[in-house]
Amino acid sequence: MNGKENYLSALHHGNTEWVPVEGEDLLYCGFEYNSMEKGPNGGGEDGFGVPWDAPDSGGGAKIPAPGKFLLDPETITHWRDFVTIPDPASYHWEKDAAEQLEGIDRSAMCVDYGDGNGPFERLAALMGFQNALIAMAVEPDAVNDLLAAITDFKIGCIEQIARYYQPDTFTEYDDVATQMSTFMSPSAYRELISPHHRRIVDAAKAYGMVPIRHCCGKADAIVGDFIAEGYAAWASVQPCNDIVGCLEKYGDGLCIAGGYDTNGIPGNTSDVEVMRKDIARCFDTYGAYKGYIFAGFIILPIDECESVEDVWAPTGALAEEAVTYSHEHPIAHE
C-alpha cells in the first residue's frame, strides 16, 4: 500500500498496514483558496457579500470582518433582502482545479476538497456567532429557511467540484463547538443543523466522494449524529474530547482523525522533540484502535516569526515526523 491506499482503506473501515497519517500522500484543495467562500487573498468580499479580513495575528487565515455582518436576529426573518446566494456555476472552478491539480499523480496522491463555511459557519459569517445562536433560538423557522438555501448552494458547488476536481474525499468544515462544549445544545443541533449536513453528505456520496466532517472543539456529544449524517470520519479531533471513549464506542462506524494537542504547547512550537513526544503519545494511546488516523497542526505566534508563512511552517515538519513514526512503529489493522 502507498499512503493514499492506506488512508482510503481506513476511511472505508478496511485493512491498513500502518496507522494512517492525515497528510501522507494527500493533497488539500479548495478551502481558503475558494474566494467565493472565503474572499480573495488578503481580504475582501466573498460571493455572499460578506467582507473578510486576513490578520497577521492568525497567520493570514481569513475571518469575517468583525462588526460588518449582513444580518441580525431582527432581519433574519427577511434575509433575502440582505443576502445574495451566489450561483455556483459562475465561479472559475476549471481554472482553480487546473492550478491546484497540476502535475498530480492521482494513483499515488489522494485529493481532498476542503469546503469551508459549512451551514452553521456560513450563518455565523453572515451575522456573527452570538447573533446566529440568538436567531436559532428566537427565529428557528427563518434560520432553517436560510440554512436550506445555503445547503442548496453547497450542493451546487459539489456538482462543480465533482466535475473539475473529481476528489477522493470531501471535507466539510463546520465548527459547531468551543473547547468546552458545542455552541448549541445537541437537540438544537439535531433540529436545525444536522438535516442540512445529511443533504450535503448525500450529494458528496452521489459523486463518489468520501465525506469527512471537520469540527474543532469539544463535539463528542454529537459524534453519533456525525455517523447518522453519513460521514466516514471526524477530523481535527482535539484532546478536549474523550477520544479513547469515541474510538471504543464508534471506531467501527467513524474514523477519528486527530489526537495531537493543537491547543497546548505541542501545537505552538517548532521544537521537533516536543512534536515527537506528543506524536508518540497519540500513537501509543489511540493507535491500537482501528478507527484512528493521526492528524494535527501547529500555529506559531506571529511575533515569533519573520513572515506570515512561517506561522504555519512547523505543520509540515509535524506531518513528516508523524509519517516517520508511523512507519517505524507500524500497527496493522484487519
Residue pairs with C-beta under 8 A, 6 or more apart in sequence:
1 9
1 16
1 17
2 25
2 108
3 20
3 21
3 24
3 25
3 26
3 108
3 110
3 323
4 25
4 26
4 107
4 108
4 109
4 110
4 168
6 16
6 17
6 18
6 20
6 24
7 20
7 21
7 22
7 24
7 25
7 26
7 110
7 293
8 110
8 168
8 169
8 210
9 15
9 16
10 16
10 20
10 255
10 290
10 291
10 293
10 333
11 169
11 210
11 212
11 232
11 233
11 255
12 210
12 232
13 252
13 253
13 255
13 290
13 291
15 332
15 333
15 334
16 290
16 332
16 333
17 330
17 332
18 326
18 327
18 330
18 331
18 332
19 283
19 287
19 292
19 293
19 294
19 326
19 330
19 331
19 333
20 293
20 294
20 326
21 293
21 294
21 295
21 319
21 322
21 323
21 326
22 235
22 257
22 293
22 294
22 295
23 295
23 319
23 322
23 323
24 319
24 323
24 326
25 108
25 109
25 110
26 109
26 110
26 111
26 112
27 100
27 101
27 104
27 109
27 110
27 111
27 112
28 112
28 114
29 97
29 100
29 101
29 111
29 112
29 113
29 114
29 165
29 167
30 100
30 113
30 114
30 115
30 116
30 161
30 165
31 38
31 114
31 115
31 116
31 173
32 38
32 61
32 62
32 116
33 96
33 100
34 91
34 96
34 115
34 116
35 41
35 44
35 46
35 47
36 46
36 47
36 86
36 88
36 91
37 46
37 47
37 115
37 116
37 117
38 46
38 52
38 62
38 116
38 117
39 45
39 46
39 50
39 51
39 52
39 62
41 54
42 54
43 51
43 52
43 53
43 54
43 62
43 65
44 51
44 52
45 51
45 52
46 52
46 125
47 86
47 91
48 70
48 83
48 84
48 85
48 86
48 122
48 125
48 126
49 70
49 83
49 84
50 64
50 65
50 68
50 69
50 70
50 125
50 126
51 64
51 65
51 68
52 62
52 63
52 64
52 65
53 62
53 63
53 64
53 65
53 66
54 60
54 61
54 62
54 63
55 63
56 302
56 308
57 302
58 299
59 299
59 300
59 302
59 308
59 311
59 312
60 308
60 309
60 311
64 124
64 125
64 128
69 126
69 127
69 128
69 131
70 82
70 83
70 126
70 127
71 79
71 82
71 83
71 126
71 127
71 131
71 135
72 127
72 131
72 135
73 127
73 131
73 134
73 135
73 138
73 139
75 81
75 82
76 127
76 135
76 139
76 142
76 143
76 146
77 139
77 142
79 126
79 142
79 145
79 146
83 126
83 146
85 149
85 150
85 152
85 153
86 153
87 156
88 153
88 156
88 157
88 159
88 160
89 156
89 160
91 157
91 160
93 160
93 161
93 163
93 164
93 165
94 164
96 164
97 164
97 165
100 165
101 111
101 165
104 111
110 168
110 169
111 165
111 166
111 167
111 168
111 169
112 167
112 168
112 169
112 170
112 171
112 212
113 161
113 165
113 167
113 169
113 170
113 171
113 209
114 171
114 173
114 214
115 154
115 157
115 158
115 161
115 170
115 171
115 172
115 173
116 173
117 125
117 173
117 174
118 154
118 172
118 173
118 174
118 197
118 200
119 147
119 150
119 151
119 154
119 174
119 193
119 196
119 197
119 200
120 132
120 174
120 175
120 176
120 183
120 193
121 173
121 174
121 175
122 150
123 132
123 135
123 143
123 146
123 147
123 150
124 132
126 132
126 146
127 135
129 183
132 143
133 183
133 184
135 142
135 143
136 143
136 184
136 188
136 192
137 188
140 191
140 192
143 192
144 192
147 192
147 193
147 196
148 196
150 196
151 196
151 199
151 200
154 200
154 203
155 199
155 200
155 203
158 170
158 200
158 203
158 204
158 207
158 209
159 203
159 207
161 167
161 170
161 207
162 207
162 208
162 209
167 209
168 209
168 210
169 209
169 210
169 211
169 212
170 204
170 209
170 210
170 211
170 212
171 211
171 212
171 213
171 214
171 235
172 197
172 200
172 201
172 204
172 211
172 212
172 213
172 214
172 231
173 214
174 193
174 197
174 213
174 214
174 215
175 214
175 215
175 216
175 217
176 182
176 183
176 184
176 189
176 193
176 215
176 217
176 219
176 222
177 183
177 215
177 216
177 217
177 218
177 219
178 217
178 218
179 217
179 218
179 238
179 240
179 263
180 217
180 218
180 240
181 218
181 221
182 189
182 217
182 218
182 219
182 221
182 222
184 192
184 193
186 221
186 222
186 225
189 222
189 225
190 222
190 225
194 225
194 228
194 229
197 213
197 229
197 231
198 228
198 229
198 230
200 211
201 211
201 229
201 230
201 231
202 230
204 210
204 211
205 211
205 230
210 232
210 233
211 230
211 231
211 232
212 231
212 232
212 233
212 234
212 235
212 257
213 226
213 229
213 231
213 233
213 234
213 235
214 235
214 236
215 226
215 234
215 235
215 236
216 236
216 238
217 238
217 240
218 238
218 240
218 241
219 234
219 241
220 241
220 242
220 245
220 246
223 234
223 246
223 249
223 250
223 254
224 250
226 234
226 254
227 250
227 253
227 254
231 254
232 254
232 255
233 254
233 255
233 256
233 257
233 293
234 246
234 254
234 255
234 256
234 257
234 258
235 257
235 258
235 295
236 257
236 258
236 262
236 295
236 296
236 297
237 243
237 246
237 256
237 257
237 258
237 259
237 295
238 258
238 261
238 262
238 263
239 259
239 261
239 264
240 263
243 256
243 258
243 259
243 285
243 286
244 285
244 286
244 289
246 254
246 256
247 256
247 286
247 289
247 291
247 292
248 289
250 256
250 291
251 289
251 290
251 291
251 292
252 290
252 291
253 291
254 291
255 291
255 292
255 293
256 286
256 289
256 291
256 292
256 293
257 292
257 293
257 294
257 295
258 293
258 294
258 295
258 296
259 282
259 285
259 286
259 292
259 294
259 295
259 296
260 266
260 267
260 278
260 279
260 282
260 294
260 295
260 296
260 297
260 318
261 267
261 278
261 296
262 296
262 297
262 298
262 299
265 274
266 274
266 275
266 277
266 278
266 296
266 298
267 296
267 297
267 298
267 299
268 298
268 299
268 300
268 301
269 275
269 298
269 300
269 314
270 298
270 300
270 313
270 314
270 317
272 317
272 321
275 298
275 314
275 317
275 318
275 321
276 321
276 325
278 296
279 294
279 318
279 321
279 322
279 325
280 325
282 294
282 296
283 294
283 325
283 326
283 329
283 331
286 292
286 294
287 294
287 329
287 331
288 331
290 333
294 322
294 326
296 318
296 322
297 312
297 315
297 318
298 312
298 314
298 315
298 318
299 311
299 312
299 315
300 310
300 311
300 312
300 313
300 314
301 311
302 308
302 311
305 311
